[in-house]
């Protein structure tokens, strides 16, 4: 019975994704006439379809992997098109108990969503810069990564060792991480698909991403930390995400706050 039910559910899910891909292609073509956008969306959705069809475990299993910066930039660009103005519709508003077309001006979630919107822009610029750098021979690529947009943090050029990790289940989540083997992994950005409005789902996705990164870092003999301004974009608080602020010394030249994961 369980196998039949699971197979039926997967078949239904695949059918819905195929239908969504077809409708989205038509929508983009008719409204924008952008053939490149059609190809990008089709490629991304085909990947999601392949993940769902090849899954042999339960639907709750998250697919976690490193992805190329170019692919991350393309996906982020797509997400940016889904972002709604934060003073417009904001989805499920816990204080109101329903979906609101106009949120209260002082609703705390607005500030976080504003920071998320800003992070989407910087995430795209950084990953696209890394993608352009990687098109060159190794020595030139390294030099260009040193100059990657937005990755000069705390006086260090962090683009050289930057990698992108993704969990492409629902809701999809990506993280830009500086990976120093045997030393420290630093989360420089963490984004969740902006179409997800359920706070519990967002927190779960954030927690799952940090858990996976923590395990990866430990395998490399490194610790994991997250940038303070990235932490401010997360829906989960420090207790929920197991974060602890790293104290700074008076002699420390650090300009940024960091939190141990």
C-alpha positions in Angstrom: 0.0 0.0 0.0 2.8 2.4 0.9 4.6 1.8 -2.3 1.5 2.4 -4.4 0.6 5.5 -2.5 4.2 6.9 -2.8 4.3 6.0 -6.5 1.0 7.7 -7.1 2.1 10.8 -5.2 5.4 11.1 -7.2 3.5 10.6 -10.5 1.1 13.4 -9.5 4.0 15.7 -8.4 5.9 15.1 -11.7 2.7 15.8 -13.8 2.2 19.1 -11.9 5.7 20.2 -12.5 5.5 19.4 -16.2 2.3 21.4 -16.5 3.8 24.2 -14.5 6.9 24.3 -16.8 4.7 24.4 -19.9 2.6 27.3 -18.6 5.6 29.2 -17.3 7.3 29.0 -20.7 4.2 30.3 -22.4 3.8 33.1 -19.8 7.4 34.3 -20.2 7.3 34.1 -24.0 4.0 36.0 -24.3 4.8 38.7 -21.7 8.5 39.3 -22.3 9.5 37.6 -25.5 12.7 36.4 -23.8 13.8 33.1 -25.4 16.8 32.9 -23.1 14.6 33.1 -20.0 12.5 30.3 -21.4 15.6 28.1 -21.8 16.8 29.0 -18.3 13.5 28.2 -16.6 13.1 25.0 -18.7 16.6 23.8 -17.7 16.0 24.5 -14.0 12.6 22.8 -13.9 14.0 19.8 -15.9 16.5 19.4 -13.1 13.8 19.5 -10.5 11.9 16.8 -12.4 15.0 14.6 -12.6 15.5 14.9 -8.9 11.9 14.0 -8.1 11.8 11.1 -10.5 15.1 9.6 -9.3 14.3 9.9 -5.7 14.2 6.5 -4.0 13.6 7.8 -0.5 10.8 9.7 1.1 9.6 13.0 -0.2 11.0 14.8 2.9 14.6 13.9 2.0 16.6 17.0 1.0 18.9 16.9 -2.1 22.1 18.7 -1.0 25.0 19.3 -3.3 27.6 21.8 -4.5 26.6 23.6 -7.7 28.4 25.8 -10.2 28.3 29.5 -9.6 26.7 30.1 -13.0 23.8 27.8 -12.2 23.4 29.6 -8.8 23.4 33.0 -10.6 20.7 31.8 -13.1 18.5 30.4 -10.3 18.9 33.6 -8.3 18.0 35.7 -11.3 14.8 33.7 -11.7 14.0 34.1 -8.0 14.5 37.9 -8.3 11.6 37.9 -10.7 9.4 36.3 -8.1 10.1 38.8 -5.3 7.2 41.0 -4.5 7.6 44.5 -3.1 7.8 44.2 0.7 5.1 46.8 1.1 2.8 44.9 -1.1 1.5 41.3 -0.6 3.7 39.5 1.9 1.9 36.1 2.2 0.8 34.6 5.5 0.9 37.2 8.2 0.8 35.4 11.6 -0.5 38.5 13.4 -3.5 38.7 11.1 -4.0 35.0 10.6 -4.4 35.2 6.9 -2.9 36.4 3.6 -2.8 40.1 3.5 -2.6 42.4 0.5 -1.2 45.2 2.7 0.9 44.4 5.7 1.1 46.6 8.9 3.8 49.2 8.5 5.5 48.1 11.7 5.2 44.4 11.1 8.6 43.0 12.1 8.8 40.6 9.2 9.0 43.5 6.7 12.5 44.4 7.9 13.8 40.9 7.4 12.2 40.6 3.9 13.8 43.9 3.0 17.2 42.5 3.9 16.5 39.3 2.0 15.6 41.3 -1.1 19.0 43.1 -0.8 20.8 39.8 -0.3 19.3 38.4 -3.5 20.9 41.2 -5.5 24.3 40.8 -3.9 24.1 36.9 -4.2 23.5 37.2 -7.9 26.3 39.7 -8.4 28.8 37.6 -6.5 27.9 34.2 -8.1 27.8 35.7 -11.6 31.3 37.3 -11.0 32.6 33.9 -9.9 31.1 32.3 -12.9 32.8 34.8 -15.3 36.1 34.3 -13.4 35.9 30.5 -13.8 35.7 30.8 -17.6 39.4 31.7 -17.6 42.5 29.5 -17.1 43.2 28.6 -13.4 45.7 31.4 -12.6 43.6 34.1 -14.2 40.4 32.7 -12.6 42.0 32.9 -9.2 43.1 36.5 -9.8 39.6 37.5 -11.0 38.0 35.7 -8.0 40.0 37.9 -5.8 38.0 40.9 -7.2 34.6 39.3 -7.2 31.8 41.7 -6.3 30.8 41.8 -2.6 33.3 39.2 -1.4 35.8 41.5 0.2 34.7 41.0 3.8 36.6 41.9 6.9 39.6 42.9 4.9 39.9 39.5 3.2 39.1 38.5 -0.4 36.9 35.5 0.1 36.0 34.8 -3.5 39.1 32.5 -4.1 37.7 29.7 -2.0 34.0 30.4 -2.4 31.6 27.6 -3.2 27.9 27.4 -3.7 25.8 24.7 -2.0 22.2 24.1 -2.7 19.3 22.1 -1.5 16.9 22.0 -4.5 13.8 20.4 -2.8 10.9 22.5 -1.6 11.7 25.2 -0.6 14.9 25.4 -2.5 17.8 26.9 -0.6 21.3 28.1 -1.6 24.4 29.2 0.4 27.6 30.9 -0.7 30.4 29.7 1.5 34.1 30.4 1.8 35.7 27.0 2.4 39.1 26.9 4.0 40.1 23.2 4.5 41.2 22.4 8.0 40.4 25.9 9.2 37.1 27.6 8.9 34.0 27.7 6.7 32.3 31.0 6.5 28.7 31.4 5.3 28.7 34.6 3.2 25.0 34.4 2.0 22.0 32.1 2.5 18.9 32.4 0.5 15.5 30.6 0.4 13.2 30.6 -2.5 11.1 33.8 -2.0 7.9 32.2 -3.2 7.9 30.2 0.1 5.7 32.1 2.6 5.3 29.6 5.4 7.6 30.6 8.2 8.0 27.1 9.6 9.0 25.8 6.2 11.5 28.6 5.8 13.0 28.0 9.2 13.2 24.2 8.4 15.0 24.9 5.2 17.5 27.3 6.9 18.2 24.8 9.6 18.7 21.9 7.2 21.1 23.9 5.1 23.2 24.9 8.1 23.2 21.3 9.4 24.5 20.0 6.0 27.2 22.7 5.9 28.2 21.9 9.5 28.7 18.2 8.6 30.6 19.1 5.4 32.9 21.5 7.3 33.5 18.8 10.0 34.5 16.3 7.3 37.2 18.8 6.2 38.4 19.4 9.7 36.9 22.9 9.9 34.4 24.9 12.0 31.4 26.7 10.5 30.5 30.3 11.1 27.9 32.7 9.5 28.2 36.4 8.8 26.2 38.6 11.1 24.3 40.4 8.3 23.4 37.1 6.8 22.1 35.9 10.1 19.8 38.9 10.1 18.1 37.7 6.9 17.2 34.3 8.5 13.7 33.6 9.7 15.0 31.3 12.5 16.5 32.9 15.6 19.9 31.9 17.2 18.3 29.3 19.5 16.4 27.6 16.7 19.4 27.5 14.4 22.0 26.8 17.1 24.0 30.0 16.5 26.3 31.6 19.0 27.9 35.0 18.6 31.6 35.0 18.4 33.1 37.5 20.8 35.6 40.1 19.4 38.7 41.3 21.1 39.5 45.0 21.4 42.7 44.4 19.4 40.7 42.7 16.6 40.3 44.6 13.4 37.2 42.7 12.4 34.5 45.0 11.0 31.8 42.3 10.8 29.9 40.3 13.4 30.2 36.5 13.1 28.2 33.7 14.7 29.4 30.2 15.3 27.1 27.5 13.8 
